Every structure is written in structure tokens, then in C-alpha cells.
């Protein structure tokens, strides 16, 4: 079915429908503190081609955020540490 689509827009729409377990769309939103008063919001839009264990892995979200926050907190003297993102691939 994917081979029959003629544009990227159609491909993304098909993924967002979520009809197929091995082809879906996923969006993640993260926030990086830039200063005491400002933060930067980062949105990632992903096409997921294989979702085996997806529900199981969603339980790791809080643990991965814990790791991210620890790295950022322990590396405050390097501004690039604010861009650290932790994923399981």
C-alpha cells in the first residue's frame, strides 16, 4: 500500500491513521531550559516502521527523563548538556 502513494503528505496521513501496527506516526515534545526565564520547545515527528514492544517501552519514558535530567543537572557548566536527549534504539 505504501508503494501506491504518490506524495509525502499521503504517506504521513497514512501513518497518522494508525491502521497498521508496523507503520505509525509518533510525535515527541521536549523542553530545554535556556535561561532562568526562557525555555526552548523541541518537537520531533517520527515515522515508526516497527512497533514490537511499543507499549512496553512507553513505560520507560519517566526513567529516560530521569536520566536526561541527571545529565543536565550534573553538567550545568557545559551549556551543550541542555541538548542531551536519551532514547532506546
N, CA, C and O atoms as CSV, one atom per row, in Angstrom:
chain,resi,resn,atom,element,x,y,z
A,1,UNK,N,N,0.821,-1.198,0.000
A,1,UNK,CA,C,0.000,0.000,0.000
A,1,UNK,C,C,0.867,1.265,0.000
A,1,UNK,O,O,0.520,2.260,-0.636
A,2,UNK,N,N,1.988,1.221,0.712
A,2,UNK,CA,C,2.878,2.393,0.765
A,2,UNK,C,C,3.418,2.717,-0.625
A,2,UNK,O,O,3.547,3.889,-0.982
A,3,UNK,N,N,3.730,1.697,-1.406
A,3,UNK,CA,C,4.263,1.905,-2.747
A,3,UNK,C,C,3.287,2.575,-3.688
A,3,UNK,O,O,3.699,3.144,-4.699
A,4,UNK,N,N,2.004,2.519,-3.380
A,4,UNK,CA,C,0.983,3.122,-4.241
A,4,UNK,C,C,0.770,4.606,-3.950
A,4,UNK,O,O,0.111,5.294,-4.730
A,5,UNK,N,N,1.306,5.104,-2.861
A,5,UNK,CA,C,1.122,6.512,-2.509
A,5,UNK,C,C,2.002,7.386,-3.392
A,5,UNK,O,O,3.104,6.995,-3.776
A,6,UNK,N,N,1.496,8.575,-3.707
A,6,UNK,CA,C,2.224,9.422,-4.653
A,6,UNK,C,C,2.899,10.638,-4.022
A,6,UNK,O,O,3.621,11.362,-4.708
A,7,UNK,N,N,2.677,10.878,-2.722
A,7,UNK,CA,C,3.310,12.053,-2.116
A,7,UNK,C,C,3.653,11.786,-0.651
A,7,UNK,O,O,3.137,10.862,-0.023
A,8,UNK,N,N,4.533,12.619,-0.141
A,8,UNK,CA,C,4.911,12.525,1.269
A,8,UNK,C,C,3.704,12.813,2.160
A,8,UNK,O,O,3.544,12.186,3.208
A,9,UNK,N,N,2.867,13.743,1.756
A,9,UNK,CA,C,1.677,14.088,2.531
A,9,UNK,C,C,0.771,12.875,2.709
A,9,UNK,O,O,0.270,12.634,3.808
A,10,UNK,N,N,0.558,12.113,1.646
A,10,UNK,CA,C,-0.267,10.905,1.733
A,10,UNK,C,C,0.373,9.863,2.644
A,10,UNK,O,O,-0.321,9.171,3.389
A,11,UNK,N,N,1.684,9.756,2.583
A,11,UNK,CA,C,2.415,8.813,3.422
A,11,UNK,C,C,2.257,9.161,4.899
A,11,UNK,O,O,2.007,8.285,5.727
A,12,UNK,N,N,2.402,10.441,5.222
A,12,UNK,CA,C,2.256,10.892,6.609
A,12,UNK,C,C,0.814,10.692,7.083
A,12,UNK,O,O,0.591,10.260,8.214
A,13,UNK,N,N,-0.154,10.998,6.237
A,13,UNK,CA,C,-1.563,10.801,6.606
A,13,UNK,C,C,-1.857,9.339,6.902
A,13,UNK,O,O,-2.581,9.032,7.849
A,14,UNK,N,N,-1.308,8.440,6.105
A,14,UNK,CA,C,-1.493,7.007,6.334
A,14,UNK,C,C,-0.892,6.594,7.672
A,14,UNK,O,O,-1.495,5.821,8.416
A,15,UNK,N,N,0.290,7.108,7.976
A,15,UNK,CA,C,0.936,6.781,9.252
A,15,UNK,C,C,0.143,7.330,10.428
A,15,UNK,O,O,0.041,6.671,11.463
A,16,UNK,N,N,-0.423,8.530,10.285
A,16,UNK,CA,C,-1.185,9.140,11.373
A,16,UNK,C,C,-2.511,8.434,11.631
A,16,UNK,O,O,-3.048,8.517,12.735
A,17,UNK,N,N,-3.043,7.742,10.631
A,17,UNK,CA,C,-4.280,6.975,10.824
A,17,UNK,C,C,-4.075,5.845,11.829
A,17,UNK,O,O,-4.999,5.494,12.563
A,18,UNK,N,N,-2.880,5.279,11.867
A,18,UNK,CA,C,-2.569,4.218,12.821
A,18,UNK,C,C,-3.239,2.889,12.515
A,18,UNK,O,O,-3.418,2.072,13.418
A,19,UNK,N,N,-3.611,2.656,11.273
A,19,UNK,CA,C,-4.289,1.407,10.908
A,19,UNK,C,C,-3.349,0.209,10.883
A,19,UNK,O,O,-3.791,-0.929,11.035
A,20,UNK,N,N,-2.077,0.453,10.697
A,20,UNK,CA,C,-1.113,-0.632,10.571
A,20,UNK,C,C,-0.177,-0.657,11.773
A,20,UNK,O,O,0.402,0.375,12.112
A,21,UNK,N,N,-0.011,-1.801,12.425
A,21,UNK,CA,C,0.839,-1.846,13.617
A,21,UNK,C,C,2.316,-1.584,13.321
A,21,UNK,O,O,3.058,-1.178,14.216
A,22,UNK,N,N,2.750,-1.809,12.090
A,22,UNK,CA,C,4.165,-1.606,11.754
A,22,UNK,C,C,4.398,-0.351,10.920
A,22,UNK,O,O,5.435,-0.224,10.269
A,23,UNK,N,N,3.454,0.566,10.932
A,23,UNK,CA,C,3.653,1.844,10.258
A,23,UNK,C,C,2.757,2.880,10.920
A,23,UNK,O,O,1.553,2.926,10.671
A,24,UNK,N,N,3.352,3.704,11.761
A,24,UNK,CA,C,2.599,4.691,12.519
A,24,UNK,C,C,3.396,5.989,12.605
A,24,UNK,O,O,4.571,6.046,12.243
A,25,UNK,N,N,2.735,7.008,13.086
A,25,UNK,CA,C,3.362,8.299,13.303
A,25,UNK,C,C,3.519,8.506,14.806
A,25,UNK,O,O,2.650,8.116,15.587
A,26,UNK,N,N,4.616,9.113,15.201
A,26,UNK,CA,C,4.854,9.377,16.619
A,26,UNK,C,C,5.407,10.787,16.752
A,26,UNK,O,O,6.252,11.218,15.968
A,27,UNK,N,N,4.917,11.492,17.754
A,27,UNK,CA,C,5.381,12.861,17.996
A,27,UNK,C,C,5.870,12.949,19.432
A,27,UNK,O,O,5.196,12.495,20.357
A,28,UNK,N,N,7.043,13.536,19.611
A,28,UNK,CA,C,7.565,13.762,20.955
A,28,UNK,C,C,7.829,15.250,21.122
A,28,UNK,O,O,8.258,15.932,20.192
A,29,UNK,N,N,7.566,15.732,22.310
A,29,UNK,CA,C,7.793,17.144,22.619
A,29,UNK,C,C,8.681,17.201,23.851
A,29,UNK,O,O,8.414,16.532,24.849
A,30,UNK,N,N,9.724,17.990,23.780
A,30,UNK,CA,C,10.648,18.128,24.897
A,30,UNK,C,C,10.916,19.613,25.109
A,30,UNK,O,O,10.722,20.428,24.208
A,31,UNK,N,N,11.353,19.940,26.287
A,31,UNK,CA,C,11.622,21.336,26.618
A,31,UNK,C,C,13.011,21.448,27.233
A,31,UNK,O,O,13.364,20.696,28.141
A,32,UNK,N,N,13.785,22.389,26.730
A,32,UNK,CA,C,15.131,22.638,27.240
A,32,UNK,C,C,15.144,24.025,27.860
A,32,UNK,O,O,14.740,24.999,27.225
A,33,UNK,N,N,15.603,24.113,29.086
A,33,UNK,CA,C,15.668,25.410,29.760
A,33,UNK,C,C,16.894,26.168,29.245
A,33,UNK,O,O,18.029,25.715,29.394
A,34,UNK,N,N,16.645,27.321,28.640
A,34,UNK,CA,C,17.709,28.138,28.055
A,34,UNK,C,C,18.268,29.109,29.082
A,34,UNK,O,O,19.479,29.317,29.160
A,35,UNK,N,N,17.391,29.691,29.856
A,35,UNK,CA,C,17.790,30.607,30.921
A,35,UNK,C,C,16.785,30.461,32.052
A,35,UNK,O,O,15.887,29.621,31.993
A,36,UNK,N,N,16.940,31.276,33.069
A,36,UNK,CA,C,16.024,31.191,34.206
A,36,UNK,C,C,14.591,31.513,33.804
A,36,UNK,O,O,13.655,31.063,34.464
A,37,UNK,N,N,14.401,32.281,32.736
A,37,UNK,CA,C,13.057,32.713,32.345
A,37,UNK,C,C,12.601,32.172,31.008
A,37,UNK,O,O,11.438,32.341,30.642
A,38,UNK,N,N,13.474,31.533,30.279
A,38,UNK,CA,C,13.109,31.082,28.926
A,38,UNK,C,C,13.435,29.614,28.728
A,38,UNK,O,O,14.387,29.084,29.302
A,39,UNK,N,N,12.623,28.972,27.906
A,39,UNK,CA,C,12.886,27.587,27.544
A,39,UNK,C,C,12.639,27.421,26.051
A,39,UNK,O,O,11.974,28.239,25.416
A,40,UNK,N,N,13.182,26.361,25.519
A,40,UNK,CA,C,13.085,26.070,24.101
A,40,UNK,C,C,12.318,24.770,23.942
A,40,UNK,O,O,12.689,23.754,24.531
A,41,UNK,N,N,11.255,24.789,23.156
A,41,UNK,CA,C,10.456,23.588,22.933
A,41,UNK,C,C,10.905,22.923,21.645
A,41,UNK,O,O,11.032,23.572,20.607
A,42,UNK,N,N,11.145,21.626,21.724
A,42,UNK,CA,C,11.596,20.858,20.567
A,42,UNK,C,C,10.558,19.791,20.271
A,42,UNK,O,O,10.200,18.998,21.142
A,43,UNK,N,N,10.077,19.778,19.030
A,43,UNK,CA,C,9.107,18.777,18.604
A,43,UNK,C,C,9.749,17.862,17.576
A,43,UNK,O,O,10.333,18.328,16.597
A,44,UNK,N,N,9.640,16.561,17.797
A,44,UNK,CA,C,10.140,15.565,16.865
A,44,UNK,C,C,8.949,14.830,16.271
A,44,UNK,O,O,8.080,14.357,17.004
A,45,UNK,N,N,8.904,14.733,14.967
A,45,UNK,CA,C,7.861,13.990,14.279
A,45,UNK,C,C,8.526,12.788,13.622
A,45,UNK,O,O,9.402,12.941,12.772
A,46,UNK,N,N,8.109,11.608,14.016
A,46,UNK,CA,C,8.763,10.387,13.577
A,46,UNK,C,C,7.795,9.469,12.844
A,46,UNK,O,O,6.608,9.432,13.166
A,47,UNK,N,N,8.293,8.737,11.870
A,47,UNK,CA,C,7.542,7.649,11.254
A,47,UNK,C,C,8.078,6.360,11.846
A,47,UNK,O,O,9.271,6.073,11.748
A,48,UNK,N,N,7.205,5.589,12.454
A,48,UNK,CA,C,7.596,4.353,13.135
A,48,UNK,C,C,7.264,3.187,12.218
A,48,UNK,O,O,6.107,2.989,11.846
A,49,UNK,N,N,8.287,2.412,11.854
A,49,UNK,CA,C,8.086,1.298,10.940
A,49,UNK,C,C,7.995,-0.047,11.647
A,49,UNK,O,O,7.618,-1.042,11.027
A,50,UNK,N,N,8.328,-0.098,12.912
A,50,UNK,CA,C,8.308,-1.368,13.633
A,50,UNK,C,C,7.966,-1.067,15.075
A,50,UNK,O,O,8.717,-0.355,15.742
A,51,UNK,N,N,6.860,-1.584,15.580
A,51,UNK,CA,C,6.403,-1.200,16.909
A,51,UNK,C,C,6.335,-2.381,17.878
A,51,UNK,O,O,5.569,-2.339,18.840
A,52,UNK,N,N,7.107,-3.410,17.646
A,52,UNK,CA,C,7.103,-4.530,18.577
A,52,UNK,C,C,7.561,-4.042,19.945
A,52,UNK,O,O,8.632,-3.447,20.069
A,53,UNK,N,N,6.774,-4.285,20.944
A,53,UNK,CA,C,7.115,-3.856,22.296
A,53,UNK,C,C,6.883,-2.380,22.553
A,53,UNK,O,O,7.355,-1.861,23.564
A,54,UNK,N,N,6.166,-1.677,21.667
A,54,UNK,CA,C,5.969,-0.229,21.812
A,54,UNK,C,C,5.307,0.110,23.147
A,54,UNK,O,O,5.760,1.014,23.848
A,55,UNK,N,N,4.262,-0.591,23.497
A,55,UNK,CA,C,3.557,-0.302,24.753
A,55,UNK,C,C,4.468,-0.576,25.947
A,55,UNK,O,O,4.488,0.194,26.907
A,56,UNK,N,N,5.218,-1.668,25.887
A,56,UNK,CA,C,6.149,-1.997,26.957
A,56,UNK,C,C,7.191,-0.899,27.115
A,56,UNK,O,O,7.512,-0.504,28.236
A,57,UNK,N,N,7.721,-0.406,26.004
A,57,UNK,CA,C,8.773,0.604,26.050
A,57,UNK,C,C,8.253,1.971,26.501
A,57,UNK,O,O,9.021,2.766,27.042
A,58,UNK,N,N,6.976,2.255,26.291
A,58,UNK,CA,C,6.432,3.536,26.725
A,58,UNK,C,C,6.532,3.700,28.235
A,58,UNK,O,O,6.529,4.820,28.746
A,59,UNK,N,N,6.621,2.581,28.946
A,59,UNK,CA,C,6.782,2.630,30.394
A,59,UNK,C,C,8.139,3.170,30.820
A,59,UNK,O,O,8.317,3.563,31.972
A,60,UNK,N,N,9.094,3.192,29.904
A,60,UNK,CA,C,10.431,3.690,30.210
A,60,UNK,C,C,10.547,5.205,30.107
A,60,UNK,O,O,11.596,5.766,30.424
A,61,UNK,N,N,9.493,5.870,29.670
A,61,UNK,CA,C,9.553,7.313,29.440
A,61,UNK,C,C,10.026,8.076,30.680
A,61,UNK,O,O,10.918,8.919,30.587
A,62,UNK,N,N,9.438,7.787,31.824
A,62,UNK,CA,C,9.829,8.530,33.034
A,62,UNK,C,C,11.261,8.204,33.445
A,62,UNK,O,O,11.971,9.075,33.948
A,63,UNK,N,N,11.692,6.968,33.237
A,63,UNK,CA,C,13.072,6.593,33.575
A,63,UNK,C,C,14.063,7.318,32.667
A,63,UNK,O,O,15.093,7.801,33.138
A,64,UNK,N,N,13.765,7.398,31.379
A,64,UNK,CA,C,14.657,8.091,30.445
A,64,UNK,C,C,14.710,9.586,30.749
A,64,UNK,O,O,15.773,10.197,30.641
A,65,UNK,N,N,13.594,10.174,31.123
A,65,UNK,CA,C,13.586,11.593,31.510
A,65,UNK,C,C,14.415,11.807,32.781
A,65,UNK,O,O,15.081,12.832,32.928
A,66,UNK,N,N,14.371,10.837,33.691
A,66,UNK,CA,C,15.187,10.904,34.902
A,66,UNK,C,C,16.673,10.949,34.530
A,66,UNK,O,O,17.431,11.744,35.086
A,67,UNK,N,N,17.086,10.095,33.588
A,67,UNK,CA,C,18.484,10.087,33.134
A,67,UNK,C,C,18.830,11.427,32.490
A,67,UNK,O,O,19.877,12.003,32.785
A,68,UNK,N,N,17.954,11.928,31.607
A,68,UNK,CA,C,18.201,13.212,30.947
A,68,UNK,C,C,18.386,14.329,31.969
A,68,UNK,O,O,19.328,15.116,31.869
A,69,UNK,N,N,17.491,14.398,32.950
A,69,UNK,CA,C,17.572,15.449,33.962
A,69,UNK,C,C,18.833,15.333,34.805
A,69,UNK,O,O,19.417,16.347,35.185
A,70,UNK,N,N,19.261,14.104,35.104
A,70,UNK,CA,C,20.502,13.920,35.863
A,70,UNK,C,C,21.719,14.383,35.078
A,70,UNK,O,O,22.609,15.028,35.633
A,71,UNK,N,N,21.764,14.060,33.789
A,71,UNK,CA,C,22.891,14.503,32.959
A,71,UNK,C,C,22.910,16.024,32.874
A,71,UNK,O,O,23.965,16.646,33.008
A,72,UNK,N,N,21.762,16.610,32.656
A,72,UNK,CA,C,21.697,18.072,32.556
A,72,UNK,C,C,22.090,18.744,33.870
A,72,UNK,O,O,22.809,19.743,33.875
A,73,UNK,N,N,21.615,18.191,34.976
A,73,UNK,CA,C,21.910,18.780,36.289
A,73,UNK,C,C,23.395,18.642,36.641
A,73,UNK,O,O,24.006,19.573,37.166
A,74,UNK,N,N,23.963,17.479,36.348
A,74,UNK,CA,C,25.363,17.255,36.719
A,74,UNK,C,C,26.341,17.918,35.750
A,74,UNK,O,O,27.539,17.983,36.028
A,75,UNK,N,N,25.842,18.411,34.617
A,75,UNK,CA,C,26.720,19.034,33.613
A,75,UNK,C,C,26.347,20.485,33.360
A,75,UNK,O,O,26.478,20.969,32.236
A,76,UNK,N,N,25.890,21.175,34.372
A,76,UNK,CA,C,25.426,22.560,34.215
A,76,UNK,C,C,26.487,23.495,33.655
A,76,UNK,O,O,26.150,24.464,32.974
A,77,UNK,N,N,27.746,23.230,33.923
A,77,UNK,CA,C,28.783,24.161,33.464
A,77,UNK,C,C,28.985,24.108,31.949
A,77,UNK,O,O,29.617,25.005,31.389
A,78,UNK,N,N,28.461,23.072,31.267
A,78,UNK,CA,C,28.538,22.981,29.810
A,78,UNK,C,C,27.149,23.220,29.244
A,78,UNK,O,O,26.244,22.417,29.471
A,79,UNK,N,N,26.968,24.301,28.516
A,79,UNK,CA,C,25.641,24.647,28.008
A,79,UNK,C,C,25.096,23.601,27.036
A,79,UNK,O,O,23.880,23.473,26.899
A,80,UNK,N,N,25.955,22.862,26.371
A,80,UNK,CA,C,25.504,21.847,25.417
A,80,UNK,C,C,24.767,20.696,26.116
A,80,UNK,O,O,24.019,19.960,25.472
A,81,UNK,N,N,24.972,20.540,27.408
A,81,UNK,CA,C,24.291,19.468,28.145
A,81,UNK,C,C,22.781,19.643,28.123
A,81,UNK,O,O,22.048,18.667,28.283
A,82,UNK,N,N,22.305,20.852,27.931
A,82,UNK,CA,C,20.866,21.080,27.835
A,82,UNK,C,C,20.242,20.433,26.615
A,82,UNK,O,O,19.026,20.248,26.568
A,83,UNK,N,N,21.055,20.086,25.628
A,83,UNK,CA,C,20.558,19.463,24.406
A,83,UNK,C,C,20.573,17.934,24.494
A,83,UNK,O,O,20.228,17.261,23.522
A,84,UNK,N,N,20.960,17.386,25.623
A,84,UNK,CA,C,21.052,15.935,25.768
A,84,UNK,C,C,19.670,15.294,25.718
A,84,UNK,O,O,18.753,15.741,26.408
A,85,UNK,N,N,19.514,14.254,24.910
A,85,UNK,CA,C,18.261,13.507,24.805
A,85,UNK,C,C,18.583,12.024,24.896
A,85,UNK,O,O,19.541,11.555,24.282
A,86,UNK,N,N,17.807,11.306,25.638
A,86,UNK,CA,C,18.061,9.880,25.858
A,86,UNK,C,C,16.977,9.053,25.161
A,86,UNK,O,O,15.787,9.253,25.402
A,87,UNK,N,N,17.393,8.128,24.299
A,87,UNK,CA,C,16.486,7.244,23.571
A,87,UNK,C,C,16.926,5.801,23.723
A,87,UNK,O,O,18.085,5.524,24.029
A,88,UNK,N,N,16.004,4.895,23.510
A,88,UNK,CA,C,16.339,3.477,23.354
A,88,UNK,C,C,16.104,3.165,21.891
A,88,UNK,O,O,14.998,3.334,21.378
A,89,UNK,N,N,17.143,2.713,21.228
A,89,UNK,CA,C,17.063,2.435,19.793
A,89,UNK,C,C,17.100,0.939,19.554
A,89,UNK,O,O,17.044,0.495,18.408
